[in-house]
Each structure stands twice: as structure tokens, then as C-alpha cells.
């Protein structure tokens, strides 16, 4: 009997983490699943560690072509009608897939999971992928232009790839944002499973920490979006505004640097400008609103809170986007 869900894990030189990742997938309470690991030209023991789990795991090997190509290869080989992703340095809690399937059965479209950020000092209850609001269905076209609000830890029907195409293999970063953007503009909507059911690693070795390269890829995604002929006038105006100045990511980093240096007025200005570009980012909005009335009064409180959390989790500027 074919599994209903195929978990696809792209992996490159992940020998230190792939064993825990595989074990977490195989330990799911939802049993109608298979695990497909795509070894993307690793030079370490990644494939051998995955293969050591025997027939419970299918391991595919290819030359190093990037995460987009690895995901596409895994989807092509998948037997399930539903696809779920789990990167080779992430960890799924036992009910992760079961909860995602339940959400998808009720809502369809794309089901995305909340998760804890896995940081050098561990996890913190305040550091989850989603906190507070989530874009409502009628706001998701605009929201996906503002930022990639869809986690890689998502579940969707394999038929979606047949409709919109796979991941763009020319993109080495932000390939998932491009994919979710195309899905949402094709009419799919995303539903959040709000309970954190995974650990999502965020470290200095991740692609997201390569600021300049990631910022360039984000701009490339937006330029591709700007070329679409189905943007509304409001959406086109927004994209053009985004492309005409500093990105929200850069502005947020400026705000963080200024906050750490106790330059509170400068931090307030940077956060406010970033929040205007990404009003769906709740933490940016919070910082902008708290600092706006009296930066010198509220700034020390915001700074103390941020530094306390960063110290407890072993964070440095390299980890904070």
C-alpha cells in the first residue's frame, strides 16, 4: 500500500545532524508516510548515515545542484499524494505530520507548521516561527510579497507541483519563497498549524545567515514578481516601492545594531521604516510602536529584553537577521 505522505529531506554535508532528523521522521505518530532523503553531492557520511536506517528510508544520490534541485528530485520520486519537507538539520516532534495532515484535510491548500527556532543555546518559548497573527486568506497575496511567511516545514499536494512547476533550480537561496509565491498567486491559500511541532535550526552555517547573498536573492524574487501580469495596481506599487530602496531585512538589521549600541532614535527610525514595508511582521511592528513615542525612555527597556534573550540562547549578531 502506497504511503499518503512523502517526507522529502534534501541533504548536503549533513552528517552531524541527518541521523537525528531521520529518527524524528521515523518516529512520527502518523504512520502512512515514507521518507525520501536526497543526498545533494555530499562529501561526508550523510548518505551512509541515512542508509543505515535500512528500508525505512529511500536515499537518492545526485551531484551537487542545490536545495531546489534536491527538493524537485525528491518530489519526483515520492509515492505519496501529499508532500512534506524536513531539512537535514531540523527535527520533528512526534505529532508534526499528524497535525499537518489534520489541518490539510480540513482546509486544503498548503498547511504550514509552527516551530521553535533551534539556536546555539537551545530553544526559548518566545522564539517560535509564528507568534500572534497569521495572514488571513484574503490578505495572503499581499503578505507573500512582503515576506516569505510560509515555513519550509509545510505540507501540500503533489498535484500543486504539476500545476505551477517545481522549485527554480537557478535559485540557490529564497527558492522556497518563489515557490510559495507562485502557489498563492495560483489560488492556493495557507493555513497555520499553530502548535510548535518541530525544531527549525537557525545558525551561522545556514543559508539565511549569508546576508548579502540572501538579500540579492530576495530582490531577484521580487523582480520576478514585478514582471507578473496579474498584479493588482496596489501590489505593483508595493513591489516597486520595495525595489526602490533598502530592504526590510537590512533596515531591521540596522535597527538591531543601533539598539545594541544604545542609539535609540536611530533604532526607532530604522524599525519604523522596516515596519512600513512589512506590516505583517509583528515583532518589527512591536519594536516600532514601543520606540516611536519616546525612544530614549523605552529604548533601554527594549534593549535589555533583547540582550537578555540573546544571551540566554547564545546568540550573536551573526545569528540575528
DAZI-V247228 format. One line per field, one symbol per residue. psi: psi as a letter, one per 40 degrees, with the letter a starting at -180 (. if undefined). Layout:
# DAZI-V247228
psi->???
This chain:
# DAZI-V247228
psi->hiidhhhhhihhffddeddddddddeeidhefiihhhhhgfieafddddddeeaeehhhhiiiheiddddddddddeieidihiihieeihhideddddddddddddabhhiiiiihhideaihdegidhhbihhideeddddeddigehidgihiiddddddeiaiheeheieddddddddddeeeiihhhhdhheihhhhieeideegddddddddddddddddeieeiiddddddddddeeaiidddddddddddddefgddddddddddddddgeehddddddddddddgddddddddddddddddddefiaddeh.
